[in-house]
Amino acid sequence: MDRSRRWFGMCRDIIVLALYGFDVVNATGEQMSTWFKLELGDAVMAAPVLEALKEQHATMYGTLAAESPPVFVRYDASGGLHCEVTVYFSPAAESLASLNHAQVCVAPALTGVSLLAGSR
């Protein structure tokens, strides 16, 4: 029981540090990755924003770069009539995420997402 409480406390502290923009490292000194998300709402209204994100990505990272940072998109229709769109920026696309005021999030499950820009 004591071990699980310590583990929970460590996880909570890491999440708080990451939310406030501090670099968090694991036990071996490697930097942990921070993902970002941008909730765009309705898919019809999000289409122009998605196109703008693709253009920004190409401008920032190049169109031919085989290792350009991936940006993913998820279309979620589980909430009702309209499809909700969320864009996920990989840690390497942090500058693009910041430019678009994306929020820090946990890494998304990559099932059900599509590549919007970049390479996997």
PyRosetta script that sets phi, psi and omega in degrees:
from pyrosetta import init, pose_from_sequence

init()
pose = pose_from_sequence("MDRSRRWFGMCRDIIVLALYGFDVVNATGEQMSTWFKLELGDAVMAAPVLEALKEQHATMYGTLAAESPPVFVRYDASGGLHCEVTVYFSPAAESLASLNHAQVCVAPALTGVSLLAGSR")
pose.set_psi(1, -43.7)
pose.set_omega(1, -179.2)
pose.set_phi(2, -63.3)
pose.set_psi(2, -38.5)
pose.set_omega(2, 179.4)
pose.set_phi(3, -63.3)
pose.set_psi(3, -42.7)
pose.set_omega(3, -179.6)
pose.set_phi(4, -67.2)
pose.set_psi(4, -34.8)
pose.set_omega(4, 176.9)
pose.set_phi(5, -65.2)
pose.set_psi(5, -42.2)
pose.set_omega(5, 178.0)
pose.set_phi(6, -63.8)
pose.set_psi(6, -42.0)
pose.set_omega(6, 179.2)
pose.set_phi(7, -61.4)
pose.set_psi(7, -45.8)
pose.set_omega(7, 178.6)
pose.set_phi(8, -61.1)
pose.set_psi(8, -42.6)
pose.set_omega(8, 179.3)
pose.set_phi(9, -62.6)
pose.set_psi(9, -40.3)
pose.set_omega(9, 178.0)
pose.set_phi(10, -65.6)
pose.set_psi(10, -43.7)
pose.set_omega(10, 179.3)
pose.set_phi(11, -62.4)
pose.set_psi(11, -42.9)
pose.set_omega(11, 179.0)
pose.set_phi(12, -60.5)
pose.set_psi(12, -44.8)
pose.set_omega(12, -179.5)
pose.set_phi(13, -63.1)
pose.set_psi(13, -40.1)
pose.set_omega(13, 178.9)
pose.set_phi(14, -64.1)
pose.set_psi(14, -43.1)
pose.set_omega(14, 179.5)
pose.set_phi(15, -62.5)
pose.set_psi(15, -44.1)
pose.set_omega(15, 179.9)
pose.set_phi(16, -62.9)
pose.set_psi(16, -44.4)
pose.set_omega(16, 178.7)
pose.set_phi(17, -61.4)
pose.set_psi(17, -43.7)
pose.set_omega(17, -179.3)
pose.set_phi(18, -65.6)
pose.set_psi(18, -39.1)
pose.set_omega(18, 179.7)
pose.set_phi(19, -63.1)
pose.set_psi(19, -32.9)
pose.set_omega(19, 179.5)
pose.set_phi(20, -90.2)
pose.set_psi(20, 9.3)
pose.set_omega(20, 171.6)
pose.set_phi(21, 86.5)
pose.set_psi(21, 10.0)
pose.set_omega(21, 177.6)
pose.set_phi(22, -79.4)
pose.set_psi(22, 146.3)
pose.set_omega(22, 173.7)
pose.set_phi(23, -72.6)
pose.set_psi(23, 130.5)
pose.set_omega(23, 180.0)
pose.set_phi(24, -113.5)
pose.set_psi(24, 133.3)
pose.set_omega(24, 179.3)
pose.set_phi(25, -118.1)
pose.set_psi(25, 151.7)
pose.set_omega(25, 177.9)
pose.set_phi(26, -86.7)
pose.set_psi(26, -173.0)
pose.set_omega(26, -174.7)
pose.set_phi(27, -62.9)
pose.set_psi(27, -24.6)
pose.set_omega(27, -179.9)
pose.set_phi(28, -93.8)
pose.set_psi(28, 4.1)
pose.set_omega(28, 177.3)
pose.set_phi(29, 88.6)
pose.set_psi(29, 4.5)
pose.set_omega(29, 178.7)
pose.set_phi(30, -82.3)
pose.set_psi(30, 141.1)
pose.set_omega(30, 179.3)
pose.set_phi(31, -71.4)
pose.set_psi(31, 134.7)
pose.set_omega(31, 177.7)
pose.set_phi(32, -83.5)
pose.set_psi(32, 150.9)
pose.set_omega(32, -174.9)
pose.set_phi(33, -90.5)
pose.set_psi(33, 140.2)
pose.set_omega(33, 177.9)
pose.set_phi(34, -114.4)
pose.set_psi(34, 126.3)
pose.set_omega(34, 176.3)
pose.set_phi(35, -96.8)
pose.set_psi(35, 162.4)
pose.set_omega(35, -179.7)
pose.set_phi(36, -134.2)
pose.set_psi(36, 151.2)
pose.set_omega(36, 176.7)
pose.set_phi(37, -134.9)
pose.set_psi(37, 151.3)
pose.set_omega(37, 178.1)
pose.set_phi(38, -131.4)
pose.set_psi(38, 112.5)
pose.set_omega(38, 179.9)
pose.set_phi(39, -87.3)
pose.set_psi(39, 119.2)
pose.set_omega(39, -174.1)
pose.set_phi(40, -101.4)
pose.set_psi(40, -12.3)
pose.set_omega(40, 179.4)
pose.set_phi(41, 82.9)
pose.set_psi(41, -140.4)
pose.set_omega(41, -174.9)
pose.set_phi(42, -58.7)
pose.set_psi(42, 137.2)
pose.set_omega(42, -175.8)
pose.set_phi(43, -62.8)
pose.set_psi(43, -37.0)
pose.set_omega(43, -179.8)
pose.set_phi(44, -65.0)
pose.set_psi(44, -43.3)
pose.set_omega(44, -179.7)
pose.set_phi(45, -73.5)
pose.set_psi(45, -23.8)
pose.set_omega(45, -176.9)
pose.set_phi(46, -81.4)
pose.set_psi(46, -18.3)
pose.set_omega(46, -174.4)
pose.set_phi(47, -54.0)
pose.set_psi(47, -47.0)
pose.set_omega(47, 179.2)
pose.set_phi(48, -65.6)
pose.set_psi(48, -32.9)
pose.set_omega(48, 178.7)
pose.set_phi(49, -68.2)
pose.set_psi(49, -40.3)
pose.set_omega(49, 178.4)
pose.set_phi(50, -61.9)
pose.set_psi(50, -41.4)
pose.set_omega(50, 177.4)
pose.set_phi(51, -63.9)
pose.set_psi(51, -41.0)
pose.set_omega(51, 178.4)
pose.set_phi(52, -64.0)
pose.set_psi(52, -39.0)
pose.set_omega(52, 178.2)
pose.set_phi(53, -63.4)
pose.set_psi(53, -40.9)
pose.set_omega(53, 176.9)
pose.set_phi(54, -60.5)
pose.set_psi(54, -43.6)
pose.set_omega(54, 179.6)
pose.set_phi(55, -65.9)
pose.set_psi(55, -43.1)
pose.set_omega(55, 177.6)
pose.set_phi(56, -60.9)
pose.set_psi(56, -42.6)
pose.set_omega(56, 179.9)
pose.set_phi(57, -60.7)
pose.set_psi(57, -46.4)
pose.set_omega(57, 179.9)
pose.set_phi(58, -61.8)
pose.set_psi(58, -39.1)
pose.set_omega(58, 179.7)
pose.set_phi(59, -67.2)
pose.set_psi(59, -43.5)
pose.set_omega(59, -175.8)
pose.set_phi(60, -76.4)
pose.set_psi(60, -38.7)
pose.set_omega(60, -170.6)
pose.set_phi(61, -115.9)
pose.set_psi(61, -6.7)
pose.set_omega(61, -179.6)
pose.set_phi(62, 89.8)
pose.set_psi(62, 153.2)
pose.set_omega(62, -177.2)
pose.set_phi(63, -92.8)
pose.set_psi(63, -18.7)
pose.set_omega(63, -176.0)
pose.set_phi(64, -105.6)
pose.set_psi(64, -0.8)
pose.set_omega(64, -176.5)
pose.set_phi(65, -68.9)
pose.set_psi(65, 120.1)
pose.set_omega(65, -179.5)
pose.set_phi(66, -69.7)
pose.set_psi(66, -23.0)
pose.set_omega(66, -177.8)
pose.set_phi(67, -110.8)
pose.set_psi(67, 28.0)
pose.set_omega(67, 179.9)
pose.set_phi(68, -69.5)
pose.set_psi(68, 144.2)
pose.set_omega(68, -173.4)
pose.set_phi(69, -64.3)
pose.set_psi(69, 135.3)
pose.set_omega(69, -177.6)
pose.set_phi(70, -76.7)
pose.set_psi(70, 145.8)
pose.set_omega(70, 171.7)
pose.set_phi(71, -128.2)
pose.set_psi(71, 129.6)
pose.set_omega(71, -175.4)
pose.set_phi(72, -113.2)
pose.set_psi(72, 159.2)
pose.set_omega(72, 177.4)
pose.set_phi(73, -132.3)
pose.set_psi(73, 140.9)
pose.set_omega(73, 176.4)
pose.set_phi(74, -124.1)
pose.set_psi(74, 130.4)
pose.set_omega(74, 174.3)
pose.set_phi(75, -103.8)
pose.set_psi(75, 117.8)
pose.set_omega(75, -175.7)
pose.set_phi(76, -119.7)
pose.set_psi(76, 113.0)
pose.set_omega(76, -179.7)
pose.set_phi(77, -103.3)
pose.set_psi(77, 10.9)
pose.set_omega(77, -175.3)
pose.set_phi(78, -73.5)
pose.set_psi(78, -16.9)
pose.set_omega(78, -176.1)
pose.set_phi(79, -84.0)
pose.set_psi(79, -5.5)
pose.set_omega(79, -179.7)
pose.set_phi(80, 146.8)
pose.set_psi(80, -144.0)
pose.set_omega(80, -173.9)
pose.set_phi(81, -67.0)
pose.set_psi(81, -44.1)
pose.set_omega(81, -175.1)
pose.set_phi(82, -94.1)
pose.set_psi(82, 149.0)
pose.set_omega(82, 177.5)
pose.set_phi(83, -86.7)
pose.set_psi(83, 127.5)
pose.set_omega(83, 178.2)
pose.set_phi(84, -95.7)
pose.set_psi(84, 139.4)
pose.set_omega(84, -177.4)
pose.set_phi(85, -113.5)
pose.set_psi(85, 131.0)
pose.set_omega(85, 174.8)
pose.set_phi(86, -128.4)
pose.set_psi(86, 133.0)
pose.set_omega(86, 177.4)
pose.set_phi(87, -104.4)
pose.set_psi(87, 133.8)
pose.set_omega(87, 178.0)
pose.set_phi(88, -114.8)
pose.set_psi(88, 126.0)
pose.set_omega(88, 179.5)
pose.set_phi(89, -102.0)
pose.set_psi(89, 126.3)
pose.set_omega(89, 176.8)
pose.set_phi(90, -67.3)
pose.set_psi(90, 162.0)
pose.set_omega(90, 180.0)
pose.set_phi(91, -55.0)
pose.set_psi(91, -34.0)
pose.set_omega(91, -179.5)
pose.set_phi(92, -71.2)
pose.set_psi(92, -16.2)
pose.set_omega(92, 178.9)
pose.set_phi(93, -99.7)
pose.set_psi(93, 26.6)
pose.set_omega(93, -176.9)
pose.set_phi(94, -58.3)
pose.set_psi(94, -38.7)
pose.set_omega(94, -178.6)
pose.set_phi(95, -65.7)
pose.set_psi(95, -38.2)
pose.set_omega(95, 176.3)
pose.set_phi(96, -68.0)
pose.set_psi(96, -39.2)
pose.set_omega(96, 177.4)
pose.set_phi(97, -62.7)
pose.set_psi(97, -44.3)
pose.set_omega(97, 179.3)
pose.set_phi(98, -63.4)
pose.set_psi(98, -41.8)
pose.set_omega(98, 179.0)
pose.set_phi(99, -57.8)
pose.set_psi(99, -32.8)
pose.set_omega(99, -177.2)
pose.set_phi(100, -102.3)
pose.set_psi(100, 12.6)
pose.set_omega(100, 175.9)
pose.set_phi(101, 58.1)
pose.set_psi(101, 40.2)
pose.set_omega(101, 177.4)
pose.set_phi(102, -72.9)
pose.set_psi(102, 155.2)
pose.set_omega(102, -178.7)
pose.set_phi(103, -99.2)
pose.set_psi(103, 148.4)
pose.set_omega(103, 175.4)
pose.set_phi(104, -64.4)
pose.set_psi(104, 140.3)
pose.set_omega(104, 177.9)
pose.set_phi(105, -148.6)
pose.set_psi(105, 172.7)
pose.set_omega(105, 173.4)
pose.set_phi(106, -77.9)
pose.set_psi(106, 159.1)
pose.set_omega(106, 178.0)
pose.set_phi(107, -61.0)
pose.set_psi(107, 130.9)
pose.set_omega(107, -178.9)
pose.set_phi(108, -75.3)
pose.set_psi(108, 154.9)
pose.set_omega(108, 169.2)
pose.set_phi(109, -68.7)
pose.set_psi(109, 130.0)
pose.set_omega(109, -174.7)
pose.set_phi(110, -82.4)
pose.set_psi(110, 4.4)
pose.set_omega(110, 171.4)
pose.set_phi(111, -83.8)
pose.set_psi(111, 133.2)
pose.set_omega(111, 179.5)
pose.set_phi(112, 86.8)
pose.set_psi(112, 6.3)
pose.set_omega(112, 175.7)
pose.set_phi(113, -113.0)
pose.set_psi(113, 155.2)
pose.set_omega(113, 176.4)
pose.set_phi(114, -119.2)
pose.set_psi(114, 152.1)
pose.set_omega(114, 177.4)
pose.set_phi(115, -76.0)
pose.set_psi(115, 120.2)
pose.set_omega(115, 177.8)
pose.set_phi(116, -87.5)
pose.set_psi(116, -44.1)
pose.set_omega(116, -178.7)
pose.set_phi(117, -154.7)
pose.set_psi(117, 158.6)
pose.set_omega(117, 178.1)
pose.set_phi(118, 87.4)
pose.set_psi(118, -164.4)
pose.set_omega(118, 179.9)
pose.set_phi(119, -129.4)
pose.set_psi(119, 152.3)
pose.set_omega(119, -178.7)
pose.set_phi(120, -75.3)
pose.dump_pdb("model.pdb")
